[in-house]
Amino acid sequence: MAESMKGLKRTHRCAELTKGNIGETVTVMGWVQKNRNKGGIIFVDLRDRSGILQLIFENGSIDEEGFEKAAKLRSEFVIAAVGTVEARSGAVNENLVTGEIEVRVREIRVLSESETPPFPVEEDSKTKEELRLKYRFLDLRRPDMQRNLLMRSQVATLTRQFLADEGFLEIETPTLVKSTPEGARDYLVPSRVHPGSFYALPQSPQTLKQLLMCSGCDRYFQLARCYRDEDLRADRQPEFTQIDMELSFVDVDDVLDVNERLLAHVFKEVLDVDVTLPIPKITWQEAMDRFGSDKPDTRFGMELINVSEVVKGCGFGVFTGALDQGGSVRGINAKGQGAMPRKKIDKLVDFAKEYGAKGLAYLSIAEDGSVKSSFAKFMTEEELSALIQAMDGQPGDILLFAADKNKVVWDVLGNLRLEIARQLDLLDKSQYNFLWVTEFPLLEWNEDENRFVAMHHPFTMPMEEDLQYLDSDPGRVRAKAYDIVLNGTEIGGGSVRIHQNDIQTKMFEVIGFTKEEAQEQFGFLLNAFKYGVPPHAGLAYGLDRLVMLMAKADSIRDVIAFPKVKDASDLMLEAPSEVAVKQLEELGIGVLKSDKVSEGEA
């Protein structure tokens, strides 16, 4: 039978007690982790969000009724205990913060009983994620999950205070907004008051924060909830949190400066990690050429090497064919892996094919200098020697090559270097390598729509020196855009915005918007720009990704209190779900039932 607290007040959380409290009378409350009954003495591990504390119940220290209650305690019972802090009577537990002390209990109250939980509430649970997410309220009791939520809270609090001290105003923007194109799909919300009309949930507060700059707010930030109805991907969430900011009267360097200092502050306070400033910068082009990725992981080498000039006259048709088609031949050198067995090489070939490669050429150099290669017979000794030299090939190395269009070669080798690094355990989670990637292409070609689209969004400012190419060669135009990358993960990105009306009009024209379409979709912003708009720029972090990397978690689901799974459903709430017909009728909505089911539903 559950008891009430009857005026009892908690004096300490479990792990707040230390040797300095020995002799004090304390009141602690929490969940029973485990109960060990040794006959005349009972040991109970009590757990709350701070950690675990050992309670001791002994005849003579507590009355018979209290001892009987203690004997009946099971995992996840919620109790309150009053007692005296003592030095441990047994061996010190080095694994616990409270391992040198225990509380001798003289009064116990069972505040709530528990059924047997569907899985043990313990650190580093091996329980399947689906079951843990169904009972997320239990999963969150685990110490590692509690630490993750604590870290997320710390990051949020420190960010708020830092930006406030830097003159930013925290301003909330609405979550019922106008649906606009260019980006992921919107989540739509039907309006009851305006039948047939819909709000959208914001993919980001982009246009709203630009309007705040038009409003003279100067510096804005918020921890913004964002929503994207994206195709299913393992580590994406349909709703997530951005640390969102915008600044007036600034250029690229001003935004980078304040954000470098923000990151250094947060990492020092939360992890006691010193971030070396300034953070290194490389251009998008250099990132692609060296790492095959616009979010390079620089914790290890194995950089891409362009050998197109070296092989352009060789007899290997795969190489020369790619060059004739305007592509390139590039390679990576997996140092010390020359003895890699053929079966493992074949797996790497299959891996490369997943990213668009037709194959993967390889050349392994034995310790005695002899060469084994998939293409050696098509090249002369001189050509092979020149290729090995260009790749800095040494005895014991294996050289891997891709030949195709640049985009395919980058994608293949960029992912291959990461896969080999994973296999060789080169990705040290205790290392934090930051990198700015700048000067992204302003536009990218969309094959499906047969037009250029904005790589980031249509409000990104082109590099001034590239404005001349907007009409003649749009693909050549670079953007004043920048991403912040940590250990191969993009944790944030932003840009200088267009504030001149003529450039914004030209941008819409280049991406295929008529004046009428631009006015229909973004008229609220374009109208504001008629009344004096300051130069402005901004950046947004994915808070979930940032905390995931700081916590060394394997998934962003591990740092979100109530995440959704890959198909965007919530296993605990059983959402999304059907709604009552009456609700649909009020909204003027009918649902069409299909006899066909998708492959996923089947």
SEGU-62311 format. One record per residue (C-alpha): residue number from 1; residue in one letter; x negated, y negated, z negated. Coordinates in nm, 3 decimals. Each point is the difference from the previous one (the first is absolute). Layout:
residues N
num, residuo, x, y, z
NUM, A, X, Y, Z $
...
end
This chain:
residues 602
num, residuo, x, y, z
1, M, 0.000, 0.000, 0.000 $
2, A, -0.144, -0.336, 0.105 $
3, E, -0.049, -0.257, -0.276 $
4, S, 0.003, -0.379, 0.016 $
5, M, -0.303, -0.216, -0.082 $
6, K, 0.186, -0.136, -0.310 $
7, G, -0.206, -0.318, -0.012 $
8, L, -0.332, 0.178, 0.059 $
9, K, -0.249, -0.222, 0.188 $
10, R, -0.293, 0.127, 0.205 $
11, T, -0.327, -0.147, -0.127 $
12, H, -0.242, 0.134, 0.263 $
13, R, -0.008, 0.182, 0.331 $
14, C, -0.173, 0.336, -0.027 $
15, A, -0.338, -0.085, 0.151 $
16, E, -0.018, -0.339, -0.170 $
17, L, -0.102, 0.172, -0.324 $
18, T, -0.372, 0.038, -0.076 $
19, K, -0.232, 0.088, -0.289 $
20, G, 0.053, -0.357, -0.116 $
21, N, 0.360, 0.092, -0.092 $
22, I, -0.098, 0.286, -0.236 $
23, G, 0.196, -0.029, -0.322 $
24, E, 0.281, -0.208, 0.154 $
25, T, 0.366, 0.103, 0.008 $
26, V, 0.126, -0.012, 0.359 $
27, T, 0.315, 0.074, 0.198 $
28, V, -0.045, 0.151, 0.346 $
29, M, 0.257, 0.108, 0.258 $
30, G, -0.017, 0.199, 0.321 $
31, W, 0.039, 0.335, 0.171 $
32, V, -0.124, 0.336, -0.126 $
33, Q, -0.276, 0.127, 0.229 $
34, K, -0.046, 0.329, -0.186 $
35, N, 0.064, 0.160, -0.337 $
36, R, -0.240, 0.247, -0.170 $
37, N, 0.144, 0.172, -0.308 $
38, K, -0.272, 0.156, -0.219 $
39, G, 0.235, 0.116, -0.277 $
40, G, -0.034, -0.246, -0.286 $
41, I, -0.128, -0.273, 0.230 $
42, I, 0.136, -0.133, 0.331 $
43, F, -0.194, -0.204, 0.254 $
44, V, 0.197, -0.213, 0.249 $
45, D, -0.149, -0.199, 0.288 $
46, L, 0.207, -0.316, 0.040 $
47, R, -0.013, -0.187, 0.331 $
48, D, 0.100, -0.348, 0.107 $
49, R, -0.120, -0.220, 0.285 $
50, S, -0.324, -0.086, -0.185 $
51, G, -0.116, 0.361, -0.048 $
52, I, 0.020, 0.294, -0.242 $
53, L, -0.024, 0.011, -0.379 $
54, Q, -0.014, 0.307, -0.225 $
55, L, 0.258, 0.021, -0.279 $
56, I, -0.040, 0.243, -0.289 $
57, F, 0.292, 0.138, -0.203 $
58, E, -0.084, 0.189, -0.319 $
59, N, 0.208, 0.129, -0.290 $
60, G, -0.052, -0.237, -0.287 $
61, S, -0.059, -0.301, 0.228 $
62, I, 0.353, 0.014, 0.141 $
63, D, 0.324, 0.136, -0.148 $
64, E, 0.140, 0.339, 0.100 $
65, E, 0.264, -0.149, 0.232 $
66, G, -0.265, -0.204, 0.182 $
67, F, -0.226, 0.305, 0.034 $
68, E, 0.289, 0.201, 0.148 $
69, K, 0.068, -0.279, 0.252 $
70, A, -0.368, 0.002, 0.101 $
71, A, 0.009, 0.378, 0.046 $
72, K, 0.289, -0.034, 0.249 $
73, L, -0.162, -0.266, 0.216 $
74, R, -0.046, 0.087, 0.367 $
75, S, -0.157, -0.173, 0.299 $
76, E, 0.158, -0.336, 0.088 $
77, F, 0.196, -0.041, -0.324 $
78, V, -0.005, -0.370, -0.092 $
79, I, -0.100, -0.061, -0.362 $
80, A, -0.096, -0.269, -0.247 $
81, A, -0.258, 0.081, -0.267 $
82, V, -0.114, -0.191, -0.309 $
83, G, -0.329, 0.099, -0.158 $
84, T, -0.357, -0.082, -0.099 $
85, V, -0.296, -0.022, 0.237 $
86, E, -0.279, 0.241, -0.099 $
87, A, -0.329, 0.119, 0.140 $
88, R, 0.048, 0.326, 0.190 $
89, S, -0.012, 0.301, -0.224 $
90, G, -0.117, 0.221, 0.287 $
91, A, -0.246, -0.054, 0.283 $
92, V, 0.000, -0.339, 0.175 $
93, N, 0.171, 0.013, 0.343 $
94, E, -0.239, -0.180, 0.235 $
95, N, 0.263, 0.000, 0.278 $
96, L, 0.239, -0.227, -0.191 $
97, V, -0.040, -0.368, -0.085 $
98, T, 0.160, 0.092, -0.334 $
99, G, -0.211, 0.316, -0.035 $
100, E, -0.157, -0.107, -0.332 $
101, I, 0.328, -0.056, -0.188 $
102, E, 0.341, 0.150, -0.072 $
103, V, 0.314, -0.117, -0.178 $
104, R, 0.119, 0.198, -0.304 $
105, V, 0.378, -0.032, 0.031 $
106, R, 0.228, -0.049, -0.299 $
107, E, 0.322, -0.085, 0.190 $
108, I, 0.128, 0.113, 0.341 $
109, R, 0.307, -0.085, 0.200 $
110, V, 0.104, 0.184, 0.316 $
111, L, 0.133, -0.282, 0.217 $
112, S, 0.084, 0.218, 0.300 $
113, E, -0.024, 0.367, 0.094 $
114, S, -0.105, 0.128, 0.341 $
115, E, 0.082, 0.295, 0.219 $
116, T, -0.297, 0.195, 0.133 $
117, P, -0.144, -0.225, 0.275 $
118, P, -0.021, 0.143, 0.354 $
119, F, -0.379, -0.045, -0.006 $
120, P, -0.265, -0.079, -0.263 $
121, V, -0.052, -0.371, -0.065 $
122, E, -0.379, 0.003, 0.024 $
123, E, -0.293, -0.174, 0.162 $
124, D, -0.086, 0.091, 0.363 $
125, S, 0.315, 0.204, 0.049 $
126, K, -0.017, 0.285, 0.251 $
127, T, 0.380, -0.002, 0.036 $
128, K, 0.128, -0.052, 0.356 $
129, E, 0.060, -0.367, 0.077 $
130, E, 0.361, 0.061, 0.110 $
131, L, 0.092, 0.134, -0.344 $
132, R, -0.187, -0.277, -0.178 $
133, L, 0.179, -0.266, 0.207 $
134, K, 0.339, 0.158, -0.068 $
135, Y, -0.073, -0.039, -0.372 $
136, R, -0.204, -0.319, 0.040 $
137, F, 0.103, -0.126, -0.346 $
138, L, -0.190, 0.301, -0.143 $
139, D, -0.287, -0.029, 0.245 $
140, L, -0.060, -0.360, -0.107 $
141, R, -0.061, 0.115, -0.358 $
142, R, -0.325, 0.165, 0.109 $
143, P, -0.307, -0.191, -0.125 $
144, D, -0.153, -0.047, 0.347 $
145, M, 0.326, -0.146, 0.134 $
146, Q, 0.026, -0.228, -0.304 $
147, R, -0.353, -0.127, 0.068 $
148, N, 0.089, -0.070, 0.363 $
149, L, 0.306, -0.204, -0.097 $
150, L, -0.205, -0.186, -0.261 $
151, M, -0.264, -0.083, 0.263 $
152, R, 0.266, -0.121, 0.244 $
153, S, 0.143, -0.225, -0.269 $
154, Q, -0.348, -0.137, -0.082 $
155, V, -0.073, -0.075, 0.368 $
156, A, 0.333, -0.181, 0.037 $
157, T, -0.048, -0.206, -0.318 $
158, L, -0.361, -0.095, 0.081 $
159, T, 0.096, -0.094, 0.356 $
160, R, 0.283, -0.222, -0.118 $
161, Q, -0.220, -0.181, -0.250 $
162, F, -0.294, -0.043, 0.239 $
163, L, 0.214, -0.144, 0.279 $
164, A, 0.187, -0.227, -0.242 $
165, D, -0.337, -0.134, -0.119 $
166, E, -0.095, -0.060, 0.366 $
167, G, 0.304, -0.225, 0.049 $
168, F, 0.238, 0.252, 0.158 $
169, L, 0.373, -0.016, -0.077 $
170, E, 0.186, 0.329, -0.047 $
171, I, 0.314, -0.035, 0.211 $
172, E, 0.256, 0.272, 0.071 $
173, T, 0.130, 0.036, 0.353 $
174, P, 0.332, 0.173, 0.084 $
175, T, 0.033, 0.370, 0.075 $
176, L, 0.312, -0.045, 0.216 $
177, V, -0.136, -0.167, 0.314 $
178, K, 0.049, -0.025, 0.377 $
179, S, -0.100, 0.298, 0.215 $
180, T, -0.285, -0.085, 0.238 $
181, P, -0.184, 0.211, 0.260 $
182, E, -0.377, 0.058, 0.033 $
183, G, -0.103, 0.256, -0.259 $
184, A, 0.142, 0.308, -0.168 $
185, R, 0.373, 0.066, -0.011 $
186, D, 0.202, -0.202, -0.247 $
187, Y, 0.218, 0.149, -0.270 $
188, L, 0.339, -0.156, 0.069 $
189, V, 0.257, -0.101, -0.263 $
190, P, 0.359, -0.051, 0.122 $
191, S, 0.182, -0.311, -0.115 $
192, R, 0.352, 0.046, -0.140 $
193, V, 0.072, -0.373, 0.019 $
194, H, -0.119, -0.028, 0.360 $
195, P, 0.138, 0.314, 0.170 $
196, G, -0.223, 0.137, 0.274 $
197, S, -0.302, -0.201, -0.121 $
198, F, -0.305, 0.134, -0.179 $
199, Y, -0.277, -0.118, -0.223 $
200, A, -0.343, 0.163, 0.020 $
201, L, -0.227, 0.089, -0.290 $
202, P, -0.331, -0.185, 0.057 $
203, Q, -0.295, 0.183, 0.151 $
204, S, -0.206, -0.280, -0.153 $
205, P, 0.073, -0.359, -0.108 $
206, Q, -0.204, -0.126, 0.300 $
207, T, 0.227, -0.270, 0.144 $
208, L, 0.132, -0.099, -0.343 $
209, K, -0.346, -0.068, -0.142 $
210, Q, -0.081, -0.206, 0.310 $
211, L, 0.316, -0.202, -0.068 $
212, L, -0.126, -0.055, -0.355 $
213, M, -0.314, -0.155, 0.149 $
214, C, 0.227, -0.225, 0.211 $
215, S, 0.174, -0.085, -0.329 $
216, G, -0.319, -0.138, -0.153 $
217, C, -0.051, 0.279, -0.258 $
218, D, -0.370, 0.004, 0.097 $
219, R, -0.086, 0.339, -0.156 $
220, Y, 0.251, 0.282, -0.048 $
221, F, -0.013, 0.359, -0.119 $
222, Q, 0.232, 0.276, -0.110 $
223, L, -0.004, 0.373, -0.066 $
224, A, 0.245, 0.064, 0.280 $
225, R, 0.212, 0.308, 0.064 $
226, C, -0.013, 0.095, 0.369 $
227, Y, 0.193, 0.257, 0.204 $
228, R, -0.086, 0.174, 0.326 $
229, D, 0.202, 0.271, 0.170 $
230, E, -0.305, 0.169, 0.147 $
231, D, -0.044, 0.342, 0.151 $
232, L, -0.094, 0.268, -0.251 $
233, R, -0.361, -0.008, -0.118 $
234, A, -0.152, 0.174, -0.297 $
235, D, -0.125, -0.294, -0.204 $
236, R, 0.245, -0.276, 0.096 $
237, Q, 0.293, -0.123, -0.205 $
238, P, 0.316, -0.157, 0.144 $
239, E, -0.016, -0.258, -0.279 $
240, F, -0.321, -0.135, -0.144 $
241, T, -0.151, -0.301, -0.175 $
242, Q, -0.221, -0.269, 0.152 $
243, I, -0.217, -0.252, -0.180 $
244, D, 0.103, -0.273, 0.242 $
245, M, -0.153, -0.346, 0.030 $
246, E, -0.013, -0.305, 0.228 $
247, L, -0.218, -0.313, -0.017 $
248, S, 0.025, -0.341, 0.169 $
249, F, -0.281, -0.215, 0.146 $
250, V, -0.243, 0.294, 0.020 $
251, D, -0.196, 0.203, 0.254 $
252, V, -0.128, 0.359, -0.001 $
253, D, -0.288, -0.055, -0.245 $
254, D, 0.227, -0.160, -0.261 $
255, V, 0.232, 0.303, -0.005 $
256, L, -0.292, 0.244, -0.014 $
257, D, -0.161, -0.190, -0.287 $
258, V, 0.300, -0.001, -0.235 $
259, N, 0.074, 0.366, 0.075 $
260, E, -0.357, 0.114, -0.057 $
261, R, 0.007, -0.165, -0.341 $
262, L, 0.342, 0.156, -0.073 $
263, L, -0.130, 0.350, 0.083 $
264, A, -0.319, -0.051, -0.202 $
265, H, 0.207, -0.116, -0.300 $
266, V, 0.248, 0.291, 0.015 $
267, F, -0.268, 0.268, 0.048 $
268, K, -0.212, -0.137, -0.284 $
269, E, 0.290, -0.028, -0.246 $
270, V, 0.166, 0.335, 0.083 $
271, L, -0.294, 0.227, 0.094 $
272, D, -0.305, -0.197, -0.122 $
273, V, -0.127, 0.021, 0.360 $
274, D, -0.206, -0.291, 0.136 $
275, V, 0.102, -0.089, 0.356 $
276, T, -0.295, -0.157, 0.180 $
277, L, 0.099, -0.328, 0.164 $
278, P, 0.021, -0.106, 0.272 $
279, I, 0.163, 0.315, 0.138 $
280, P, -0.164, 0.104, 0.333 $
281, K, 0.180, -0.104, 0.320 $
282, I, 0.000, 0.166, 0.341 $
283, T, 0.208, -0.071, 0.308 $
284, W, 0.265, 0.241, 0.127 $
285, Q, -0.215, 0.074, 0.305 $
286, E, -0.303, 0.090, -0.214 $
287, A, 0.216, 0.217, -0.227 $
288, M, 0.134, 0.196, 0.298 $
289, D, -0.342, 0.036, 0.164 $
290, R, -0.176, 0.112, -0.319 $
291, F, 0.271, 0.197, -0.179 $
292, G, 0.277, 0.070, 0.253 $
293, S, 0.247, -0.159, -0.243 $
294, D, 0.127, -0.345, -0.096 $
295, K, -0.004, 0.118, -0.364 $
296, P, -0.348, 0.147, -0.029 $
297, D, -0.117, 0.208, -0.293 $
298, T, -0.354, -0.123, -0.065 $
299, R, -0.080, 0.234, -0.289 $
300, F, -0.198, 0.217, 0.242 $
301, G, -0.180, -0.039, 0.334 $
302, M, 0.063, 0.220, 0.303 $
303, E, 0.077, -0.308, 0.212 $
304, L, 0.104, 0.024, 0.364 $
305, I, -0.270, -0.053, 0.263 $
306, N, 0.087, -0.109, 0.353 $
307, V, -0.207, 0.211, 0.240 $
308, S, 0.185, -0.099, 0.320 $
309, E, -0.313, -0.163, 0.150 $
310, V, -0.215, 0.302, -0.089 $
311, V, 0.226, 0.258, 0.172 $
312, K, 0.140, -0.208, 0.290 $
313, G, -0.206, 0.179, 0.266 $
314, C, 0.000, 0.350, -0.152 $
315, G, 0.138, 0.317, 0.154 $
316, F, 0.270, 0.062, -0.263 $
317, G, 0.331, -0.081, 0.168 $
318, V, 0.192, -0.048, -0.326 $
319, F, -0.229, -0.289, -0.093 $
320, T, -0.025, -0.161, 0.344 $
321, G, 0.372, 0.051, 0.066 $
322, A, 0.093, -0.196, -0.312 $
323, L, -0.238, -0.281, 0.099 $
324, D, 0.144, -0.012, 0.354 $
325, Q, 0.345, -0.050, -0.155 $
326, G, -0.123, -0.301, -0.197 $
327, G, -0.042, 0.193, -0.325 $
328, S, -0.306, 0.070, -0.212 $
329, V, -0.207, 0.283, -0.144 $
330, R, -0.077, -0.027, -0.373 $
331, G, -0.131, 0.236, -0.263 $
332, I, -0.058, 0.052, -0.370 $
333, N, -0.296, 0.170, -0.166 $
334, A, 0.092, 0.234, -0.287 $
335, K, -0.339, 0.002, -0.171 $
336, G, -0.118, 0.336, -0.134 $
337, Q, 0.294, 0.193, 0.150 $
338, G, -0.187, 0.156, 0.294 $
339, A, 0.061, 0.353, -0.133 $
340, M, 0.378, -0.049, 0.011 $
341, P, 0.153, 0.333, 0.111 $
342, R, 0.187, 0.017, 0.331 $
343, K, 0.332, 0.071, -0.174 $
344, K, -0.027, -0.326, -0.195 $
345, I, -0.093, -0.193, 0.315 $
346, D, 0.307, 0.146, 0.175 $
347, K, 0.216, -0.128, -0.287 $
348, L, -0.147, -0.348, 0.048 $
349, V, 0.082, 0.025, 0.372 $
350, D, 0.361, 0.086, -0.088 $
351, F, 0.005, -0.289, -0.246 $
352, A, -0.122, -0.239, 0.269 $
353, K, 0.275, 0.116, 0.235 $
354, E, 0.261, -0.107, -0.255 $
355, Y, -0.117, -0.357, 0.059 $
356, G, 0.018, 0.013, 0.379 $
357, A, -0.337, 0.152, 0.095 $
358, K, -0.007, 0.245, 0.289 $
359, G, -0.296, 0.163, -0.172 $
360, L, -0.309, -0.073, -0.205 $
361, A, -0.354, 0.031, 0.132 $
362, Y, -0.263, 0.107, -0.252 $
363, L, -0.374, 0.041, -0.023 $
364, S, -0.165, 0.161, -0.302 $
365, I, -0.372, -0.023, -0.071 $
366, A, -0.150, 0.294, -0.190 $
367, E, -0.271, -0.051, -0.263 $
368, D, -0.256, 0.124, 0.256 $
369, G, 0.117, -0.270, 0.247 $
370, S, 0.182, 0.238, 0.236 $
371, V, 0.330, -0.128, 0.140 $
372, K, 0.338, 0.171, 0.026 $
373, S, 0.261, -0.197, 0.191 $
374, S, 0.335, 0.028, 0.179 $
375, F, -0.128, -0.211, 0.291 $
376, A, -0.383, 0.041, 0.014 $
377, K, 0.017, 0.199, 0.324 $
378, F, 0.144, -0.305, 0.179 $
379, M, -0.287, -0.232, -0.098 $
380, T, -0.371, -0.012, 0.061 $
381, E, -0.247, 0.030, -0.286 $
382, E, -0.082, -0.370, 0.039 $
383, E, 0.370, -0.096, -0.021 $
384, L, 0.051, 0.218, -0.308 $
385, S, -0.310, -0.141, -0.164 $
386, A, 0.115, -0.358, 0.065 $
387, L, 0.344, 0.079, -0.142 $
388, I, -0.146, 0.160, -0.316 $
389, Q, -0.231, -0.298, -0.046 $
390, A, 0.290, -0.248, 0.040 $
391, M, 0.190, 0.191, -0.270 $
392, D, -0.304, 0.017, -0.233 $
393, G, 0.032, 0.378, 0.015 $
394, Q, -0.242, 0.186, -0.229 $
395, P, -0.051, 0.372, -0.066 $
396, G, 0.297, 0.117, -0.211 $
397, D, 0.253, -0.249, 0.147 $
398, I, 0.313, 0.056, 0.207 $
399, L, 0.112, -0.261, 0.252 $
400, L, 0.369, -0.023, 0.094 $
401, F, 0.124, -0.194, 0.304 $
402, A, 0.332, -0.126, 0.136 $
403, A, 0.048, -0.135, 0.353 $
404, D, 0.326, -0.175, 0.098 $
405, K, 0.169, -0.340, -0.008 $
406, N, -0.141, -0.213, -0.281 $
407, K, 0.320, 0.022, -0.205 $
408, V, -0.008, 0.383, 0.007 $
409, V, -0.376, 0.021, -0.069 $
410, W, 0.032, -0.236, -0.299 $
411, D, 0.298, 0.191, -0.138 $
412, V, -0.164, 0.341, 0.041 $
413, L, -0.344, -0.085, -0.141 $
414, G, 0.137, -0.232, -0.269 $
415, N, 0.213, 0.280, -0.140 $
416, L, -0.268, 0.264, 0.061 $
417, R, -0.258, -0.185, -0.212 $
418, L, 0.255, -0.018, -0.283 $
419, E, 0.083, 0.371, 0.032 $
420, I, -0.369, 0.099, -0.012 $
421, A, -0.053, -0.234, -0.297 $
422, R, 0.289, 0.175, -0.180 $
423, Q, -0.148, 0.340, 0.075 $
424, L, -0.344, -0.112, -0.125 $
425, D, 0.151, -0.168, -0.308 $
426, L, -0.146, -0.340, 0.090 $
427, L, 0.304, -0.202, -0.115 $
428, D, -0.088, -0.114, -0.351 $
429, K, 0.317, -0.130, -0.169 $
430, S, -0.203, -0.181, -0.264 $
431, Q, -0.156, -0.221, 0.270 $
432, Y, 0.194, -0.309, 0.112 $
433, N, -0.111, -0.130, 0.341 $
434, F, 0.187, -0.313, 0.105 $
435, L, -0.011, -0.142, 0.353 $
436, W, 0.170, -0.284, 0.187 $
437, V, 0.093, 0.080, 0.360 $
438, T, 0.060, -0.318, 0.201 $
439, E, 0.080, -0.122, 0.353 $
440, F, 0.257, 0.264, 0.088 $
441, P, 0.149, -0.001, 0.350 $
442, L, 0.299, -0.235, -0.002 $
443, L, 0.205, 0.230, 0.225 $
444, E, 0.022, 0.366, 0.097 $
445, W, 0.165, 0.155, 0.304 $
446, N, 0.319, 0.197, -0.062 $
447, E, 0.030, 0.272, 0.265 $
448, D, 0.365, 0.074, -0.081 $
449, E, 0.115, -0.360, 0.030 $
450, N, -0.252, -0.092, 0.271 $
451, R, -0.099, -0.321, -0.176 $
452, F, -0.243, -0.146, -0.248 $
453, V, 0.109, 0.003, -0.366 $
454, A, -0.156, -0.176, -0.298 $
455, M, -0.251, 0.226, -0.177 $
456, H, 0.095, -0.157, -0.335 $
457, H, 0.299, -0.231, 0.054 $
458, P, 0.089, -0.280, 0.246 $
459, F, -0.099, -0.279, -0.243 $
460, T, -0.372, 0.084, -0.003 $
461, M, -0.233, -0.275, 0.122 $
462, P, -0.234, 0.085, 0.291 $
463, M, -0.368, -0.088, -0.029 $
464, E, -0.023, -0.356, 0.136 $
465, E, -0.268, 0.092, 0.253 $
466, D, 0.226, 0.276, 0.142 $
467, L, 0.312, -0.216, 0.055 $
468, Q, -0.110, -0.047, 0.363 $
469, Y, 0.058, 0.372, 0.069 $
470, L, 0.362, 0.022, -0.122 $
471, D, 0.130, -0.026, 0.358 $
472, S, -0.281, 0.155, 0.202 $
473, D, -0.120, 0.286, -0.225 $
474, P, 0.220, 0.043, -0.313 $
475, G, -0.170, 0.325, -0.105 $
476, R, -0.328, -0.189, -0.044 $
477, V, 0.140, -0.243, -0.258 $
478, R, -0.122, 0.049, -0.357 $
479, A, 0.210, -0.091, -0.303 $
480, K, -0.092, -0.191, -0.314 $
481, A, 0.101, 0.313, -0.186 $
482, Y, -0.178, 0.190, -0.274 $
483, D, 0.046, 0.328, -0.187 $
484, I, -0.154, 0.094, -0.333 $
485, V, -0.112, 0.365, -0.001 $
486, L, -0.098, 0.215, -0.298 $
487, N, -0.161, 0.342, 0.053 $
488, G, 0.157, 0.042, 0.343 $
489, T, 0.348, -0.112, -0.104 $
490, E, 0.149, -0.333, 0.103 $
491, I, 0.125, -0.150, -0.326 $
492, G, 0.103, -0.337, 0.137 $
493, G, 0.015, -0.218, 0.305 $
494, G, 0.089, -0.347, 0.114 $
495, S, -0.068, -0.280, 0.241 $
496, V, -0.005, -0.369, 0.066 $
497, R, 0.347, -0.089, 0.131 $
498, I, 0.095, -0.202, 0.305 $
499, H, 0.115, -0.344, -0.108 $
500, Q, 0.000, -0.174, 0.339 $
501, N, 0.329, 0.021, 0.189 $
502, D, -0.156, 0.029, 0.346 $
503, I, -0.218, 0.298, -0.103 $
504, Q, 0.296, 0.173, -0.168 $
505, T, 0.211, -0.049, 0.313 $
506, K, -0.282, 0.141, 0.215 $
507, M, -0.037, 0.300, -0.236 $
508, F, 0.369, 0.088, 0.036 $
509, E, -0.033, -0.036, 0.377 $
510, V, -0.300, 0.238, 0.015 $
511, I, 0.183, 0.273, -0.197 $
512, G, 0.301, -0.028, 0.232 $
513, F, 0.242, -0.209, -0.205 $
514, T, 0.216, -0.253, 0.182 $
515, K, 0.054, -0.335, -0.172 $
516, E, 0.356, 0.110, -0.074 $
517, E, -0.115, 0.329, -0.157 $
518, A, -0.263, -0.175, -0.210 $
519, Q, 0.257, -0.253, -0.119 $
520, E, 0.255, 0.273, -0.077 $
521, Q, -0.242, 0.210, -0.205 $
522, F, -0.225, -0.263, -0.159 $
523, G, 0.192, -0.325, 0.040 $
524, F, -0.005, -0.064, -0.376 $
525, L, -0.382, -0.002, 0.006 $
526, L, -0.041, -0.189, 0.328 $
527, N, 0.242, -0.267, -0.119 $
528, A, -0.202, -0.045, -0.321 $
529, F, -0.314, -0.042, 0.212 $
530, K, 0.153, -0.312, 0.158 $
531, Y, -0.025, -0.188, -0.328 $
532, G, -0.369, 0.006, -0.085 $
533, V, -0.168, 0.329, -0.078 $
534, P, -0.344, 0.025, -0.168 $
535, P, -0.272, 0.235, 0.126 $
536, H, 0.050, 0.314, -0.209 $
537, A, -0.125, 0.356, -0.042 $
538, G, 0.073, 0.296, -0.219 $
539, L, -0.064, 0.357, -0.098 $
540, A, 0.191, 0.291, -0.153 $
541, Y, -0.131, 0.305, -0.186 $
542, G, 0.172, 0.333, -0.031 $
543, L, 0.010, 0.019, -0.380 $
544, D, 0.071, 0.375, 0.013 $
545, R, -0.303, 0.075, 0.217 $
546, L, -0.228, -0.223, -0.207 $
547, V, 0.097, 0.165, -0.329 $
548, M, -0.021, 0.347, 0.159 $
549, L, -0.366, -0.061, 0.087 $
550, M, -0.077, -0.157, -0.337 $
551, A, 0.160, 0.295, -0.182 $
552, K, -0.174, 0.253, 0.231 $
553, A, 0.344, 0.150, 0.065 $
554, D, 0.063, 0.225, 0.299 $
555, S, 0.326, -0.165, 0.109 $
556, I, 0.184, -0.330, -0.042 $
557, R, 0.282, 0.207, -0.150 $
558, D, -0.226, 0.049, -0.304 $
559, V, 0.003, -0.373, -0.078 $
560, I, 0.368, -0.079, 0.070 $
561, A, 0.247, 0.070, -0.279 $
562, F, 0.279, 0.138, 0.218 $
563, P, -0.132, 0.073, 0.350 $
564, K, 0.171, 0.159, 0.296 $
565, V, -0.122, 0.305, 0.190 $
566, K, -0.104, 0.031, 0.363 $
567, D, 0.354, -0.010, 0.139 $
568, A, 0.073, -0.320, -0.199 $
569, S, 0.229, 0.177, -0.246 $
570, D, -0.002, -0.023, -0.380 $
571, L, 0.008, 0.351, -0.147 $
572, M, 0.093, -0.120, -0.348 $
573, L, 0.283, -0.237, 0.096 $
574, E, 0.102, 0.219, 0.296 $
575, A, 0.001, -0.306, 0.222 $
576, P, 0.094, -0.081, 0.269 $
577, S, 0.347, 0.147, -0.043 $
578, E, 0.341, -0.025, 0.156 $
579, V, 0.231, -0.270, -0.135 $
580, A, 0.374, -0.014, -0.057 $
581, V, 0.219, -0.059, 0.305 $
582, K, 0.153, -0.301, -0.179 $
583, Q, -0.339, -0.170, -0.015 $
584, L, -0.051, 0.052, 0.373 $
585, E, 0.348, -0.132, 0.076 $
586, E, -0.071, -0.318, -0.198 $
587, L, -0.306, -0.054, 0.220 $
588, G, 0.180, 0.087, 0.321 $
589, I, -0.240, 0.287, 0.064 $
590, G, 0.076, 0.343, 0.141 $
591, V, -0.244, 0.290, -0.017 $
592, L, -0.024, 0.228, 0.301 $
593, K, -0.056, 0.362, -0.099 $
594, S, -0.212, 0.190, 0.250 $
595, D, 0.032, 0.372, 0.064 $
596, K, -0.367, 0.006, 0.092 $
597, V, -0.267, -0.005, -0.267 $
598, S, -0.355, -0.110, 0.048 $
599, E, -0.286, 0.247, -0.021 $
600, G, -0.099, -0.146, -0.338 $
601, E, 0.351, 0.043, -0.144 $
602, A, 0.023, 0.353, 0.134 $
end
